[in-house]
Amino acid sequence: MRKWLEAVVVDLKEEGGQVKTIKVHFRSYNATYDEWIDCGKEAVRIKEVGSFSGAEGAAKYSVRI
């Protein structure tokens, strides 16, 4: 069964002024599990904290660039 994990964006790659891929670090996991996600092909995997629950994780209050 798949589940949503809280993650933070730790790096990104831009192309033509647009973000193409983001590197995420999953909270409570070792950095070896960090993952690059293609924002175009895998956008369905990227949601704001609390999108599927009433959760209000630290990421919800982080500074947005």
MARDRENDO-40643 format. One record per residue: residue in one letter; x negated, y, z of N, C-alpha, C in turn; residue number from 0. Coordinates in pm, 1 decimal. Each point is the difference from the previous one (the first is absolute). Layout:
N
<atom><residuo>A</residuo><n_X>X</n_X><n_Y>Y</n_Y><n_Z>Z</n_Z><ca_X>X</ca_X><ca_Y>Y</ca_Y><ca_Z>Z</ca_Z><c_X>X</c_X><c_Y>Y</c_Y><c_Z>Z</c_Z><num>NUM</num></atom>
...
***
This chain:
65
<atom><residuo>M</residuo><n_X>-83.9</n_X><n_Y>-118.1</n_Y><n_Z>0.0</n_Z><ca_X>83.9</ca_X><ca_Y>118.1</ca_Y><ca_Z>0.0</ca_Z><c_X>-88.7</c_X><c_Y>124.9</c_Y><c_Z>0.0</c_Z><num>0</num></atom>
<atom><residuo>R</residuo><n_X>28.9</n_X><n_Y>92.1</n_Y><n_Z>-86.5</n_Z><ca_X>-76.8</ca_X><ca_Y>123.9</ca_Y><ca_Z>-5.7</ca_Z><c_X>58.9</c_X><c_Y>101.0</c_Y><c_Z>96.9</c_Z><num>1</num></atom>
<atom><residuo>K</residuo><n_X>-86.6</n_X><n_Y>86.2</n_Y><n_Z>53.3</n_Z><ca_X>49.0</ca_X><ca_Y>104.9</ca_Y><ca_Z>88.0</ca_Z><c_X>-77.7</c_X><c_Y>127.8</c_Y><c_Z>-27.6</c_Z><num>2</num></atom>
<atom><residuo>W</residuo><n_X>58.0</n_X><n_Y>111.6</n_Y><n_Z>39.3</n_Z><ca_X>-64.9</ca_X><ca_Y>129.0</ca_Y><ca_Z>-16.2</ca_Z><c_X>-97.6</c_X><c_Y>21.3</c_Y><c_Z>113.5</c_Z><num>3</num></atom>
<atom><residuo>L</residuo><n_X>-119.1</n_X><n_Y>49.2</n_Y><n_Z>-32.3</n_Z><ca_X>-102.1</ca_X><ca_Y>31.2</ca_Y><ca_Z>98.5</ca_Z><c_X>-29.7</c_X><c_Y>148.8</c_Y><c_Z>-5.0</c_Z><num>4</num></atom>
<atom><residuo>E</residuo><n_X>-24.3</n_X><n_Y>59.2</n_Y><n_Z>116.4</n_Z><ca_X>-36.8</ca_X><ca_Y>141.4</ca_Y><ca_Z>2.6</ca_Z><c_X>-144.2</c_X><c_Y>13.2</c_Y><c_Z>-45.8</c_Z><num>5</num></atom>
<atom><residuo>A</residuo><n_X>-22.3</n_X><n_Y>96.0</n_Y><n_Z>-87.8</n_Z><ca_X>-133.8</ca_X><ca_Y>22.6</ca_Y><ca_Z>-54.7</ca_Z><c_X>-22.6</c_X><c_Y>149.6</c_Y><c_Z>-16.1</c_Z><num>6</num></atom>
<atom><residuo>V</residuo><n_X>-126.3</n_X><n_Y>36.9</n_Y><n_Z>-11.7</n_Z><ca_X>-36.4</ca_X><ca_Y>138.8</ca_Y><ca_Z>-26.1</ca_Z><c_X>-86.9</c_X><c_Y>4.1</c_Y><c_Z>-125.2</c_Z><num>7</num></atom>
<atom><residuo>V</residuo><n_X>13.5</n_X><n_Y>106.6</n_Y><n_Z>-75.4</n_Z><ca_X>-82.0</ca_X><ca_Y>18.6</ca_Y><ca_Z>-119.5</ca_Z><c_X>-137.6</c_X><c_Y>47.7</c_Y><c_Z>45.0</c_Z><num>8</num></atom>
<atom><residuo>V</residuo><n_X>-103.9</n_X><n_Y>-73.4</n_Y><n_Z>-39.1</n_Z><ca_X>-135.9</ca_X><ca_Y>35.4</ca_Y><ca_Z>40.9</ca_Z><c_X>-85.4</c_X><c_Y>51.9</c_Y><c_Z>-116.2</c_Z><num>9</num></atom>
<atom><residuo>D</residuo><n_X>48.4</n_X><n_Y>-18.2</n_Y><n_Z>-122.6</n_Z><ca_X>-72.6</ca_X><ca_Y>48.9</ca_Y><ca_Z>-117.0</ca_Z><c_X>96.8</c_X><c_Y>2.3</c_Y><c_Z>-118.0</c_Z><num>10</num></atom>
<atom><residuo>L</residuo><n_X>-33.5</n_X><n_Y>74.3</n_Y><n_Z>-102.7</n_Z><ca_X>82.4</ca_X><ca_Y>1.5</ca_Y><ca_Z>-120.4</ca_Z><c_X>-85.3</c_X><c_Y>31.7</c_Y><c_Z>-120.2</c_Z><num>11</num></atom>
<atom><residuo>K</residuo><n_X>51.0</n_X><n_Y>-40.1</n_Y><n_Z>-115.8</n_Z><ca_X>-67.8</ca_X><ca_Y>27.8</ca_Y><ca_Z>-126.6</ca_Z><c_X>97.9</c_X><c_Y>74.5</c_Y><c_Z>-89.1</c_Z><num>12</num></atom>
<atom><residuo>E</residuo><n_X>-49.4</n_X><n_Y>111.7</n_Y><n_Z>-54.9</n_Z><ca_X>82.3</ca_X><ca_Y>82.7</ca_Y><ca_Z>-86.7</ca_Z><c_X>-46.7</c_X><c_Y>-12.2</c_Y><c_Z>-144.8</c_Z><num>13</num></atom>
<atom><residuo>E</residuo><n_X>93.0</n_X><n_Y>25.5</n_Y><n_Z>-89.0</n_Z><ca_X>-31.4</ca_X><ca_Y>3.2</ca_Y><ca_Z>-142.4</ca_Z><c_X>90.3</c_X><c_Y>106.0</c_Y><c_Z>-62.8</c_Z><num>14</num></atom>
<atom><residuo>G</residuo><n_X>-59.1</n_X><n_Y>97.8</n_Y><n_Z>-60.4</n_Z><ca_X>77.8</ca_X><ca_Y>106.7</ca_Y><ca_Z>-61.3</ca_Z><c_X>81.9</c_X><c_Y>79.8</c_Y><c_Z>100.0</c_Z><num>15</num></atom>
<atom><residuo>G</residuo><n_X>-51.3</n_X><n_Y>13.0</n_Y><n_Z>121.6</n_Z><ca_X>68.7</ca_X><ca_Y>77.2</ca_Y><ca_Z>103.5</ca_Z><c_X>111.6</c_X><c_Y>-74.3</c_Y><c_Z>71.2</c_Z><num>16</num></atom>
<atom><residuo>Q</residuo><n_X>20.7</n_X><n_Y>-127.9</n_Y><n_Z>-33.4</n_Z><ca_X>103.2</ca_X><ca_Y>-79.6</ca_Y><ca_Z>66.3</ca_Z><c_X>-62.4</c_X><c_Y>-117.4</c_Y><c_Z>72.2</c_Z><num>17</num></atom>
<atom><residuo>V</residuo><n_X>57.5</n_X><n_Y>-34.2</n_Y><n_Z>115.8</n_Z><ca_X>-48.4</ca_X><ca_Y>-115.2</ca_Y><ca_Z>76.4</ca_Z><c_X>39.3</c_X><c_Y>-126.3</c_Y><c_Z>-74.4</c_Z><num>18</num></atom>
<atom><residuo>K</residuo><n_X>-98.0</n_X><n_Y>-83.1</n_Y><n_Z>-29.8</n_Z><ca_X>24.3</ca_X><ca_Y>-125.2</ca_Y><ca_Z>-72.3</ca_Z><c_X>0.1</c_X><c_Y>-120.3</c_Y><c_Z>93.4</c_Z><num>19</num></atom>
<atom><residuo>T</residuo><n_X>-96.8</n_X><n_Y>-3.7</n_Y><n_Z>91.7</n_Z><ca_X>-6.2</ca_X><ca_Y>-110.3</ca_Y><ca_Z>95.7</ca_Z><c_X>-29.8</c_X><c_Y>55.2</c_Y><c_Z>139.2</c_Z><num>20</num></atom>
<atom><residuo>I</residuo><n_X>51.0</n_X><n_Y>-71.0</n_Y><n_Z>100.5</n_Z><ca_X>-29.1</ca_X><ca_Y>37.0</ca_Y><ca_Z>138.7</ca_Z><c_X>-57.5</c_X><c_Y>-121.4</c_Y><c_Z>72.0</c_Z><num>21</num></atom>
<atom><residuo>K</residuo><n_X>-90.1</n_X><n_Y>27.1</n_Y><n_Z>92.2</n_Z><ca_X>-53.7</ca_X><ca_Y>-106.1</ca_Y><ca_Z>83.6</ca_Z><c_X>68.5</c_X><c_Y>11.5</c_Y><c_Z>134.8</c_Z><num>22</num></atom>
<atom><residuo>V</residuo><n_X>61.6</n_X><n_Y>-108.5</n_Y><n_Z>44.7</n_Z><ca_X>71.8</ca_X><ca_Y>2.1</ca_Y><ca_Z>127.5</ca_Z><c_X>-69.4</c_X><c_Y>-89.1</c_Y><c_Z>102.3</c_Z><num>23</num></atom>
<atom><residuo>H</residuo><n_X>7.9</n_X><n_Y>43.8</n_Y><n_Z>124.4</n_Z><ca_X>-49.1</ca_X><ca_Y>-78.7</ca_Y><ca_Z>112.6</ca_Z><c_X>121.1</c_X><c_Y>-36.7</c_Y><c_Z>84.1</c_Z><num>24</num></atom>
<atom><residuo>F</residuo><n_X>21.4</n_X><n_Y>-128.2</n_Y><n_Z>18.8</n_Z><ca_X>113.5</ca_X><ca_Y>-48.0</ca_Y><ca_Z>77.9</ca_Z><c_X>-33.0</c_X><c_Y>7.6</c_Y><c_Z>148.8</c_Z><num>25</num></atom>
<atom><residuo>R</residuo><n_X>84.1</n_X><n_Y>71.1</n_Y><n_Z>74.0</n_Z><ca_X>-22.8</ca_X><ca_Y>17.3</ca_Y><ca_Z>143.9</ca_Z><c_X>-7.2</c_X><c_Y>-135.5</c_Y><c_Z>69.5</c_Z><num>26</num></atom>
<atom><residuo>S</residuo><n_X>-93.3</n_X><n_Y>-11.4</n_Y><n_Z>92.9</n_Z><ca_X>-24.1</ca_X><ca_Y>-120.7</ca_Y><ca_Z>81.1</ca_Z><c_X>-68.2</c_X><c_Y>-112.2</c_Y><c_Z>-78.3</c_Z><num>27</num></atom>
<atom><residuo>Y</residuo><n_X>-43.9</n_X><n_Y>27.0</n_Y><n_Z>-121.8</n_Z><ca_X>-71.4</ca_X><ca_Y>-99.3</ca_Y><ca_Z>-79.5</ca_Z><c_X>-143.0</c_X><c_Y>46.5</c_Y><c_Z>-22.2</c_Z><num>28</num></atom>
<atom><residuo>N</residuo><n_X>-88.8</n_X><n_Y>-95.1</n_Y><n_Z>-22.0</n_Z><ca_X>-138.7</ca_X><ca_Y>28.0</ca_Y><ca_Z>-29.8</ca_Z><c_X>-9.2</c_X><c_Y>68.0</c_Y><c_Z>-136.7</c_Z><num>29</num></atom>
<atom><residuo>A</residuo><n_X>-99.8</n_X><n_Y>85.4</n_Y><n_Z>-17.8</n_Z><ca_X>-18.3</ca_X><ca_Y>73.4</ca_Y><ca_Z>-125.6</ca_Z><c_X>-21.4</c_X><c_Y>-92.0</c_Y><c_Z>-120.5</c_Z><num>30</num></atom>
<atom><residuo>T</residuo><n_X>-34.6</n_X><n_Y>-124.7</n_Y><n_Z>23.3</n_Z><ca_X>-15.9</ca_X><ca_Y>-92.9</ca_Y><ca_Z>-112.3</ca_Z><c_X>133.5</c_X><c_Y>-23.7</c_Y><c_Z>-71.1</c_Z><num>31</num></atom>
<atom><residuo>Y</residuo><n_X>110.7</n_X><n_Y>33.9</n_Y><n_Z>64.1</n_Z><ca_X>132.7</ca_X><ca_Y>-15.3</ca_Y><ca_Z>-60.4</ca_Z><c_X>47.6</c_X><c_Y>126.9</c_Y><c_Z>-70.6</c_Z><num>32</num></atom>
<atom><residuo>D</residuo><n_X>-82.0</n_X><n_Y>106.1</n_Y><n_Z>2.5</n_Z><ca_X>36.3</ca_X><ca_Y>122.5</ca_Y><ca_Z>-72.1</ca_Z><c_X>23.0</c_X><c_Y>-36.4</c_Y><c_Z>-146.6</c_Z><num>33</num></atom>
<atom><residuo>E</residuo><n_X>88.7</n_X><n_Y>73.9</n_Y><n_Z>-64.0</n_Z><ca_X>41.5</ca_X><ca_Y>-38.5</ca_Y><ca_Z>-133.9</ca_Z><c_X>21.5</c_X><c_Y>122.9</c_Y><c_Z>-89.1</c_Z><num>34</num></atom>
<atom><residuo>W</residuo><n_X>-41.7</n_X><n_Y>-11.5</n_Y><n_Z>-125.4</n_Z><ca_X>27.8</ca_X><ca_Y>103.1</ca_Y><ca_Z>-99.8</ca_Z><c_X>134.3</c_X><c_Y>-31.6</c_Y><c_Z>-63.4</c_Z><num>35</num></atom>
<atom><residuo>I</residuo><n_X>87.6</n_X><n_Y>99.5</n_Y><n_Z>-7.1</n_Z><ca_X>133.4</ca_X><ca_Y>-18.1</ca_Y><ca_Z>-57.9</ca_Z><c_X>16.3</c_X><c_Y>96.3</c_Y><c_Z>-117.0</c_Z><num>36</num></atom>
<atom><residuo>D</residuo><n_X>41.3</n_X><n_Y>-52.0</n_Y><n_Z>-113.1</n_Z><ca_X>26.5</ca_X><ca_Y>80.3</ca_Y><ca_Z>-118.9</ca_Z><c_X>134.6</c_X><c_Y>70.0</c_Y><c_Z>18.2</c_Z><num>37</num></atom>
<atom><residuo>C</residuo><n_X>-1.0</n_X><n_Y>132.5</n_Y><n_Z>4.0</n_Z><ca_X>121.3</ca_X><ca_Y>77.7</ca_Y><ca_Z>27.9</ca_Z><c_X>105.0</c_X><c_Y>-11.4</c_Y><c_Z>-110.0</c_Z><num>38</num></atom>
<atom><residuo>G</residuo><n_X>-40.4</n_X><n_Y>-32.2</n_Y><n_Z>-120.7</n_Z><ca_X>94.4</ca_X><ca_Y>-15.8</ca_Y><ca_Z>-109.6</ca_Z><c_X>62.1</c_X><c_Y>-138.0</c_Y><c_Z>-2.3</c_Z><num>39</num></atom>
<atom><residuo>K</residuo><n_X>-84.1</n_X><n_Y>-101.6</n_Y><n_Z>1.6</n_Z><ca_X>47.2</ca_X><ca_Y>-138.7</ca_Y><ca_Z>-11.8</ca_Z><c_X>58.4</c_X><c_Y>-55.8</c_Y><c_Z>129.0</c_Z><num>40</num></atom>
<atom><residuo>E</residuo><n_X>-47.4</n_X><n_Y>50.0</n_Y><n_Z>116.2</n_Z><ca_X>43.5</ca_X><ca_Y>-57.3</ca_Y><ca_Z>126.9</ca_Z><c_X>66.2</c_X><c_Y>103.1</c_Y><c_Z>92.2</c_Z><num>41</num></atom>
<atom><residuo>A</residuo><n_X>60.9</n_X><n_Y>101.4</n_Y><n_Z>-60.1</n_Z><ca_X>61.3</ca_X><ca_Y>107.3</ca_Y><ca_Z>79.2</ca_Z><c_X>104.5</c_X><c_Y>-52.0</c_Y><c_Z>98.3</c_Z><num>42</num></atom>
<atom><residuo>V</residuo><n_X>63.5</n_X><n_Y>-110.9</n_Y><n_Z>-32.4</n_Z><ca_X>102.5</ca_X><ca_Y>-57.2</ca_Y><ca_Z>86.7</ca_Z><c_X>-58.1</c_X><c_Y>-42.8</c_Y><c_Z>136.4</c_Z><num>43</num></atom>
<atom><residuo>R</residuo><n_X>-131.2</n_X><n_Y>-16.9</n_Y><n_Z>6.4</n_Z><ca_X>-66.0</ca_X><ca_Y>-40.6</ca_Y><ca_Z>124.6</ca_Z><c_X>-31.9</c_X><c_Y>117.3</c_Y><c_Z>91.3</c_Z><num>44</num></atom>
<atom><residuo>I</residuo><n_X>22.0</n_X><n_Y>122.3</n_Y><n_Z>-46.9</n_Z><ca_X>-38.5</ca_X><ca_Y>119.0</ca_Y><ca_Z>75.4</ca_Z><c_X>126.4</c_X><c_Y>71.5</c_Y><c_Z>48.5</c_Z><num>45</num></atom>
<atom><residuo>K</residuo><n_X>18.3</n_X><n_Y>3.3</n_Y><n_Z>130.9</n_Z><ca_X>116.7</ca_X><ca_Y>64.7</ca_Y><ca_Z>60.1</ca_Z><c_X>-43.7</c_X><c_Y>78.0</c_Y><c_Z>122.2</c_Z><num>46</num></atom>
<atom><residuo>E</residuo><n_X>76.5</n_X><n_Y>102.3</n_Y><n_Z>36.2</n_Z><ca_X>-27.3</ca_X><ca_Y>77.7</ca_Y><ca_Z>120.1</ca_Z><c_X>37.6</c_X><c_Y>-82.7</c_Y><c_Z>122.7</c_Z><num>47</num></atom>
<atom><residuo>V</residuo><n_X>-74.5</n_X><n_Y>19.5</n_Y><n_Z>108.2</n_Z><ca_X>29.1</ca_X><ca_Y>-69.3</ca_Y><ca_Z>125.9</ca_Z><c_X>144.7</c_X><c_Y>25.2</c_Y><c_Z>37.7</c_Z><num>48</num></atom>
<atom><residuo>G</residuo><n_X>71.4</n_X><n_Y>-105.6</n_Y><n_Z>37.4</n_Z><ca_X>138.3</ca_X><ca_Y>11.6</ca_Y><ca_Z>41.9</ca_Z><c_X>100.7</c_X><c_Y>-13.0</c_Y><c_Z>-113.1</c_Z><num>49</num></atom>
<atom><residuo>S</residuo><n_X>-45.7</n_X><n_Y>-25.8</n_Y><n_Z>-121.7</n_Z><ca_X>91.6</ca_X><ca_Y>-12.7</ca_Y><ca_Z>-113.5</ca_Z><c_X>98.3</c_X><c_Y>-115.5</c_Y><c_Z>16.9</c_Z><num>50</num></atom>
<atom><residuo>F</residuo><n_X>-43.0</n_X><n_Y>-106.6</n_Y><n_Z>65.3</n_Z><ca_X>85.2</ca_X><ca_Y>-117.4</ca_Y><ca_Z>17.2</ca_Z><c_X>36.4</c_X><c_Y>-25.0</c_Y><c_Z>145.7</c_Z><num>51</num></atom>
<atom><residuo>S</residuo><n_X>-33.1</n_X><n_Y>95.5</n_Y><n_Z>86.3</n_Z><ca_X>31.1</ca_X><ca_Y>-14.3</ca_Y><ca_Z>142.6</ca_Z><c_X>-1.7</c_X><c_Y>138.3</c_Y><c_Z>63.7</c_Z><num>52</num></atom>
<atom><residuo>G</residuo><n_X>24.8</n_X><n_Y>3.4</n_Y><n_Z>127.3</n_Z><ca_X>-4.7</ca_X><ca_Y>126.2</ca_Y><ca_Z>72.4</ca_Z><c_X>-139.6</c_X><c_Y>30.1</c_Y><c_Z>51.2</c_Z><num>53</num></atom>
<atom><residuo>A</residuo><n_X>-98.5</n_X><n_Y>-73.7</n_Y><n_Z>-48.8</n_Z><ca_X>-137.4</ca_X><ca_Y>15.5</ca_Y><ca_Z>47.9</ca_Z><c_X>-51.0</c_X><c_Y>141.2</c_Y><c_Z>-22.7</c_Z><num>54</num></atom>
<atom><residuo>E</residuo><n_X>-77.4</n_X><n_Y>44.9</n_Y><n_Z>94.5</n_Z><ca_X>-62.9</ca_X><ca_Y>131.0</ca_Y><ca_Z>-11.2</ca_Z><c_X>-147.2</c_X><c_Y>-14.5</c_Y><c_Z>33.5</c_Z><num>55</num></atom>
<atom><residuo>G</residuo><n_X>-73.0</n_X><n_Y>-70.4</n_Y><n_Z>-84.3</n_Z><ca_X>-141.9</ca_X><ca_Y>-22.4</ca_Y><ca_Z>22.1</ca_Z><c_X>-81.2</c_X><c_Y>127.6</c_Y><c_Z>-13.5</c_Z><num>56</num></atom>
<atom><residuo>A</residuo><n_X>-124.1</n_X><n_Y>-9.5</n_Y><n_Z>39.8</n_Z><ca_X>-90.1</ca_X><ca_Y>115.2</ca_Y><ca_Z>-2.7</ca_Z><c_X>-10.1</c_X><c_Y>60.5</c_Y><c_Z>-139.4</c_Z><num>57</num></atom>
<atom><residuo>A</residuo><n_X>9.1</n_X><n_Y>-82.0</n_Y><n_Z>-103.0</n_Z><ca_X>-12.6</ca_X><ca_Y>49.2</ca_Y><ca_Z>-137.2</ca_Z><c_X>109.5</c_X><c_Y>98.7</c_Y><c_Z>-35.8</c_Z><num>58</num></atom>
<atom><residuo>K</residuo><n_X>114.5</n_X><n_Y>-11.3</n_Y><n_Z>64.4</n_Z><ca_X>111.0</ca_X><ca_Y>89.8</ca_Y><ca_Z>-30.4</ca_Z><c_X>-32.3</c_X><c_Y>143.7</c_Y><c_Z>36.3</c_Z><num>59</num></atom>
<atom><residuo>Y</residuo><n_X>-91.7</n_X><n_Y>17.5</n_Y><n_Z>93.4</n_Z><ca_X>-34.6</ca_X><ca_Y>134.2</ca_Y><ca_Z>46.1</ca_Z><c_X>-137.9</c_X><c_Y>44.9</c_Y><c_Z>-45.4</c_Z><num>60</num></atom>
<atom><residuo>S</residuo><n_X>-64.7</n_X><n_Y>-79.9</n_Y><n_Z>-86.4</n_Z><ca_X>-133.7</ca_X><ca_Y>33.7</ca_Y><ca_Z>-49.5</ca_Z><c_X>8.2</c_X><c_Y>117.2</c_Y><c_Z>-95.6</c_Z><num>61</num></atom>
<atom><residuo>V</residuo><n_X>-110.3</n_X><n_Y>69.1</n_Y><n_Z>-15.4</n_Z><ca_X>-8.9</ca_X><ca_Y>110.2</ca_Y><ca_Z>-94.0</ca_Z><c_X>2.0</c_X><c_Y>-54.6</c_Y><c_Z>-140.9</c_Z><num>62</num></atom>
<atom><residuo>R</residuo><n_X>81.5</n_X><n_Y>59.9</n_Y><n_Z>-85.4</n_Z><ca_X>7.4</ca_X><ca_Y>-43.5</ca_Y><ca_Z>-139.3</ca_Z><c_X>-82.6</c_X><c_Y>92.2</c_Y><c_Z>-85.9</c_Z><num>63</num></atom>
<atom><residuo>I</residuo><n_X>-74.4</n_X><n_Y>-58.8</n_Y><n_Z>-91.1</n_Z><ca_X>-85.8</ca_X><ca_Y>77.9</ca_Y><ca_Z>-89.4</ca_Z><c_X>76.3</c_X><c_Y>32.9</c_Y><c_Z>-126.7</c_Z><num>64</num></atom>
***
